[in-house]
Structures are given as C-alpha cells and as structure tokens.
C-alpha cells in the first residue's frame, strides 16, 4: 500500500510542479504582451504625431506663401 501511496504523491508533486511552471510561463507571456502592446502604441502614436506635424507644417507653409503673395500684390497695387 505504501508503494501506491508513494507513486500517487510523486504524481501529485509532478503535476503541482508542472502547474506552477505553467502559471509562471503564463505570467511571463502576459508581461511580454503588455510590453509589446505598449511599444506598439508608442510607435503608432509617434507615426500619428509625425503625420500631423507634416500636415500642420504644410498648412503653415501654404498660409505663409499666400500672405507673402498678398503683401506683394498690395505693394504692387499701391505703386
């Protein structure tokens, strides 16, 4: 009877060890996913910021160009 009990305890111990290892692996995966999601969102936001900066810069360049043309035209008209 003690041999059966020893085998059962050994099996229970092995399963407990496997369960603990699986739980640690799951936690590591969750941590890695959190890090990767954070990196993805930072990169995505960086791309959005860059595109927005390009649009604003283009708008300001066009606005400045129009103002300059208007000044030139005003000075030509007053001459």
Rosetta blueprint (number, residue, H / E / L):
1 X L
2 X H
3 X H
4 X H
5 X H
6 X H
7 X H
8 X H
9 X H
10 X H
11 X H
12 X H
13 X H
14 X H
15 X H
16 X H
17 X H
18 X H
19 X H
20 X H
21 X H
22 X H
23 X H
24 X H
25 X H
26 X H
27 X H
28 X H
29 X H
30 X H
31 X H
32 X H
33 X H
34 X H
35 X H
36 X H
37 X H
38 X H
39 X H
40 X H
41 X H
42 X H
43 X H
44 X H
45 X H
46 X H
47 X H
48 X H
49 X H
50 X H
51 X H
52 X H
53 X H
54 X H
55 X H
56 X H
57 X H
58 X H
59 X H
60 X H
61 X H
62 X H
63 X H
64 X H
65 X H
66 X H
67 X H
68 X H
69 X H
70 X H
71 X H
72 X H
73 X H
74 X H
75 X H
76 X H
77 X H
78 X H
79 X L
